[in-house]
Amino acid sequence: MSLDVSPKLLAEAEHGDIREEDFVATVRTSLPYAYDLIASLAAGLKDGTAEFTDNQTPPPSEQERGQLLRALASDAIRGSLERHFGVTLAFQNCHRVAAFRPGARGGETHAKFTSVRSQVLNQSPEFRDC
């Protein structure tokens, strides 16, 4: 799944740096499911006191699953979304995304969520082909 990059943004990139806000806008329109999911996790984190918020509901279709995988597999997209929403993202299997407060990276809760043990414990037969 590729981003729908406008000719204007492509021309800007060919001639130098682009504004991150323009890149995030491209992500928002190209990967709306992923963008909206991360936005809702960030809002829930901001409004609450929990150390992190996460999504455990599978995407409604393979198209949405692909958007989520695309957003989180790209360092540029993931990093831009983290900066845009002021969160640190973590990801398990094909849909469990968590938003942590920025200072949480490397902390006990973040380390537990991103550990190999948690990854193994978060597996099930339904996720084999996701």
C-alpha positions in Angstrom: 0.0 0.0 0.0 1.5 3.2 -1.1 0.9 6.8 -0.1 -1.1 9.0 -2.5 1.5 11.7 -2.9 0.3 14.9 -4.7 2.4 16.2 -7.6 3.1 19.3 -5.5 4.5 17.4 -2.6 6.5 15.1 -4.9 8.0 18.2 -6.6 8.9 19.7 -3.2 10.6 16.5 -2.2 12.6 16.4 -5.4 13.9 19.9 -4.7 14.6 19.5 -0.9 13.0 19.0 2.4 9.2 19.0 2.8 7.2 20.2 5.8 6.3 17.4 8.1 2.7 18.8 8.4 2.3 18.2 4.6 3.6 14.7 5.0 1.2 13.9 7.8 -1.7 15.3 5.8 -0.7 12.9 3.0 -0.7 10.0 5.5 -4.1 11.1 6.9 -5.7 11.0 3.4 -3.8 7.9 2.2 -4.1 5.8 5.3 -7.3 7.1 7.0 -8.0 4.0 9.1 -4.5 4.0 10.6 -4.4 7.8 11.1 -7.8 7.8 12.8 -6.9 4.8 15.0 -3.7 6.4 16.2 -5.5 9.8 16.7 -8.1 8.1 18.9 -5.4 6.3 21.0 -3.5 9.6 21.4 -6.7 11.4 22.5 -7.5 8.6 25.0 -4.0 8.8 26.4 -4.2 12.6 26.7 -7.6 12.5 28.4 -6.7 9.8 30.9 -4.2 8.7 33.5 -3.3 5.3 32.1 0.3 4.7 31.1 -0.8 3.7 27.6 -3.9 3.2 25.5 -4.2 0.3 23.0 -6.4 -1.2 20.4 -7.3 -4.8 20.5 -10.0 -4.8 17.9 -9.1 -6.3 14.5 -9.5 -3.9 11.5 -12.8 -4.4 9.7 -11.2 -5.5 6.5 -7.8 -6.4 4.9 -7.6 -2.9 3.4 -7.7 -1.3 6.9 -5.2 -3.9 8.1 -2.9 -3.0 5.3 -3.1 0.7 6.1 -2.1 -0.1 9.7 0.8 -2.3 8.7 2.0 0.3 6.2 1.8 3.1 8.8 3.7 1.2 11.5 6.2 -0.5 9.2 7.6 2.7 7.8 10.0 4.6 10.1 9.1 7.9 8.4 5.4 7.5 8.7 5.5 6.1 12.2 8.0 8.8 13.4 5.9 11.5 11.9 2.7 10.2 13.5 4.5 10.0 16.9 5.7 13.6 16.7 2.3 14.8 15.3 0.3 13.2 18.1 3.0 13.5 20.9 3.1 9.8 21.6 5.4 6.8 21.4 3.8 3.9 19.4 4.3 0.2 20.0 2.9 -2.6 17.8 2.1 -6.3 18.3 0.8 -8.7 15.7 -1.4 -7.3 13.0 -3.6 -4.8 14.8 -2.6 -4.3 18.5 -1.3 -0.7 18.5 -0.5 1.1 21.7 0.2 4.8 22.4 2.5 5.6 25.3 3.5 9.0 26.7 6.7 10.1 25.0 8.9 9.6 28.1 7.7 6.1 28.5 10.0 4.6 25.9 12.4 2.2 27.7 10.4 2.4 30.9 9.0 -0.7 32.7 5.5 -0.7 31.1 6.8 0.1 27.6 9.5 -2.6 27.9 7.0 -5.1 29.1 4.6 -4.3 26.2 7.4 -4.6 23.6 9.1 -7.6 25.1 9.4 -10.9 23.3 7.5 -12.5 26.1 4.5 -10.2 25.5 4.7 -10.8 21.8 4.5 -14.5 22.3 1.7 -14.2 24.9 -0.3 -12.0 22.5 -0.4 -14.6 19.7 -3.3 -16.8 18.8 -4.2 -19.0 15.8 -6.5 -16.3 14.3 -3.4 -14.1 13.8 -1.3 -16.5 11.8 -2.2 -15.0 8.4 -2.7 -11.4 9.4 
